[in-house]
Amino acid sequence: MKLKIDREADALYLTLDESVAVESEEVSPGIILDYDADNHVVGIEMLYLSKRTPKLDTGRLLFETVPPSALRPSDSSLSDPSG
């Protein structure tokens, strides 16, 4: 994964996969998804970055990996419908 911020273009691009993008879709104004030949998302572009996040400090970025247990219910809650 690679994150690129282009101040001149006022855009952010997140590369999810190094595959070649063969199609793009603007899913919301200024939010563009790039797809590979298998229709998998390989990149996300955000235009008008300074207008969307005027307080963004591009000199300081924090990356965090969320543990898998925080993303899905525990096995016990799956077997007990009451939660």
URRAGI-V889599 format. One record per residue. N is the residue number from 1. RES is the residue in three letters. SS is DSSP state (a for helix, b for strand, c for the rest). PHI is phi in degrees with one decimal (999 if undefined). Layout:
# URRAGI-V889599
n->N res->RES ss->SS phi->PHI
n->N res->RES ss->SS phi->PHI
This chain:
# URRAGI-V889599
n->1 res->MET ss->c phi->999
n->2 res->LYS ss->b phi->-141.5
n->3 res->LEU ss->b phi->-114.9
n->4 res->LYS ss->b phi->-127.6
n->5 res->ILE ss->b phi->-113.3
n->6 res->ASP ss->b phi->-108.1
n->7 res->ARG ss->c phi->-65.9
n->8 res->GLU ss->c phi->-64.5
n->9 res->ALA ss->c phi->-85.7
n->10 res->ASP ss->c phi->55.8
n->11 res->ALA ss->b phi->-141.7
n->12 res->LEU ss->b phi->-122.9
n->13 res->TYR ss->b phi->-131.8
n->14 res->LEU ss->b phi->-108.6
n->15 res->THR ss->b phi->-88.7
n->16 res->LEU ss->c phi->-95.1
n->17 res->ASP ss->c phi->-152.5
n->18 res->GLU ss->c phi->-80.0
n->19 res->SER ss->c phi->-63.5
n->20 res->VAL ss->c phi->-73.5
n->21 res->ALA ss->c phi->-78.7
n->22 res->VAL ss->c phi->-112.1
n->23 res->GLU ss->b phi->-152.1
n->24 res->SER ss->b phi->-130.0
n->25 res->GLU ss->b phi->-141.3
n->26 res->GLU ss->b phi->-84.1
n->27 res->VAL ss->b phi->-87.3
n->28 res->SER ss->b phi->-158.4
n->29 res->PRO ss->c phi->-54.0
n->30 res->GLY ss->c phi->79.4
n->31 res->ILE ss->b phi->-116.7
n->32 res->ILE ss->b phi->-121.5
n->33 res->LEU ss->b phi->-101.7
n->34 res->ASP ss->b phi->-106.2
n->35 res->TYR ss->b phi->-118.0
n->36 res->ASP ss->c phi->-89.1
n->37 res->ALA ss->c phi->-64.5
n->38 res->ASP ss->c phi->-94.1
n->39 res->ASN ss->c phi->68.3
n->40 res->HIS ss->c phi->-93.9
n->41 res->VAL ss->b phi->-69.5
n->42 res->VAL ss->b phi->-115.0
n->43 res->GLY ss->b phi->-163.2
n->44 res->ILE ss->b phi->-131.2
n->45 res->GLU ss->b phi->-116.1
n->46 res->MET ss->b phi->-120.5
n->47 res->LEU ss->b phi->-92.9
n->48 res->TYR ss->c phi->58.5
n->49 res->LEU ss->a phi->-56.9
n->50 res->SER ss->a phi->-67.1
n->51 res->LYS ss->a phi->-78.0
n->52 res->ARG ss->a phi->-77.6
n->53 res->THR ss->c phi->-136.2
n->54 res->PRO ss->c phi->-61.8
n->55 res->LYS ss->c phi->-97.0
n->56 res->LEU ss->c phi->-62.8
n->57 res->ASP ss->c phi->-103.4
n->58 res->THR ss->c phi->-72.0
n->59 res->GLY ss->c phi->-81.9
n->60 res->ARG ss->c phi->-134.2
n->61 res->LEU ss->c phi->-123.4
n->62 res->LEU ss->c phi->-116.6
n->63 res->PHE ss->c phi->-111.9
n->64 res->GLU ss->c phi->-135.0
n->65 res->THR ss->c phi->-103.4
n->66 res->VAL ss->c phi->-87.1
n->67 res->PRO ss->c phi->-61.2
n->68 res->PRO ss->a phi->-54.4
n->69 res->SER ss->a phi->-62.8
n->70 res->ALA ss->a phi->-81.2
n->71 res->LEU ss->c phi->-97.4
n->72 res->ARG ss->c phi->-138.6
n->73 res->PRO ss->c phi->-63.4
n->74 res->SER ss->c phi->-69.9
n->75 res->ASP ss->a phi->-58.6
n->76 res->SER ss->a phi->-66.6
n->77 res->SER ss->a phi->-73.1
n->78 res->LEU ss->a phi->-72.5
n->79 res->SER ss->a phi->-87.7
n->80 res->ASP ss->c phi->-113.0
n->81 res->PRO ss->c phi->-61.6
n->82 res->SER ss->c phi->-77.4
n->83 res->GLY ss->c phi->103.6
